[in-house]
Amino acid sequence: MIEVLAKLGRGPVFLAGEMLECVITFTNPLSASSTSASSEMLAWASAQIHCQFHASESRVALPPSDGSKPDVQAENETVFVPNRGERGQCILSTPPKILFCDLRLDPGESKSYSYCETLPVDGPPSFRGQSVKYVYKLTIGCQRVNSPIKLLRVPFRVLVLHGLKDYQFPQDEAVAPSNPFLEEEEGLKKDSRLADLATELLMVATSRRSLHLYNISNTRGKVGTFCIFKTVYKIGEDVIGTFNFSEGDIPCLQYSVSLQTEESVREEFQRRRGQPVSFSTHARHQEACLHTAQSSFSLPVPLSSTPGFTTNIVSLKWRLHFEFVTSGESAGTCVVRGSPSEAITWTGVEQIQVDTFSWDLPIKVLPTNPILASYVSQFSSANSISI
């Protein structure tokens, strides 16, 4: 038996265009002192990154695909197919890289191999929606002689930041500060610069603040005003807004704010013409605000959520969804009970006529530093199998 352990060096979240590095360790777990200890052999091992696409049959109508071979693994099959047995279609893959051929491990011996690959910048982000799913995996294939191929899959998450694809790194870096006592590979240097550039672009895009004021009104008059200082956020940030009901003519009894994503399938791929858009709520704030002059809310954008994106099949947009409950009567909403000789008790009315209306405010959500997103990722940085 041979144990195979694959470990991602920095965590399970990456930006498209970054370098993914994984250390794969092969170990013969038997002790040299064991009576049954013997050397173990592997014919070969290879690794490859691929993105798997799966669409909901009830929501998405994909064009007919070309005829493909049945998904059957022969006993002595030597072809490495990383997405074998996976649902959906493989829409993106990197060239396979051979880790070794003819590996021999004595009892207690282990050997490690480093796999490095740049994630394509033209792929979709990782996404698990109601209509489609985009899942990235690193697959390591191993085979003994005259045995079926064993696959170890390492899922990871990819964030896409538009603008990195068109950035050209300077060829001459002689003027750039460097440390002569450190040896750094060119690929790692470029990868570090890419992460720094992404952080800078995100900071510039999300730090711009300007006052946005919106009048809240219905058919009967003005309810109040809403204030927000920016409409572009990173995942992990808080969406903060304030209400001012003191200038309103119509009393607002209650309001709610929901942070939502809108997942829509392009018309040519819709299963039914005019099918509804799918909404998902990620955070919600609700408050009773009768006789309240000012109010505010703070909704966090989850680090595990997917920033807005668009592919040839589906698009994901973010929005704030507001719902207001206003009084349908102009009279006061409180009455007094009691007599002059007794204590006075203020009590809310038992019945009141109300009106409701809603409003949607589009916002933009961008990725964040992938290291931060790794802290809350559902994926593990290490995966293993036994062969």
Secondary structure as UniProt FT lines:
FT   STRAND          3..8
FT   STRAND          13..15
FT   TURN            16..17
FT   STRAND          19..27
FT   TURN            32..33
FT   TURN            35..36
FT   STRAND          40..55
FT   TURN            57..59
FT   TURN            75..76
FT   TURN            82..85
FT   STRAND          89..93
FT   STRAND          97..105
FT   TURN            107..108
FT   STRAND          110..118
FT   TURN            121..122
FT   STRAND          127..128
FT   STRAND          132..143
FT   TURN            145..146
FT   STRAND          150..159
FT   TURN            162..163
FT   TURN            165..166
FT   TURN            174..175
FT   TURN            180..181
FT   HELIX           186..206
FT   STRAND          212..218
FT   TURN            219..220
FT   STRAND          221..228
FT   STRAND          232..234
FT   TURN            235..236
FT   STRAND          238..244
FT   TURN            246..247
FT   STRAND          252..265
FT   HELIX           267..269
FT   TURN            273..274
FT   STRAND          278..288
FT   TURN            290..291
FT   STRAND          294..300
FT   TURN            303..304
FT   STRAND          309..310
FT   STRAND          314..327
FT   STRAND          334..337
FT   TURN            340..341
FT   STRAND          345..348
FT   STRAND          354..366
FT   HELIX           370..374
FT   TURN            375..376
FT   STRAND          382..386
//
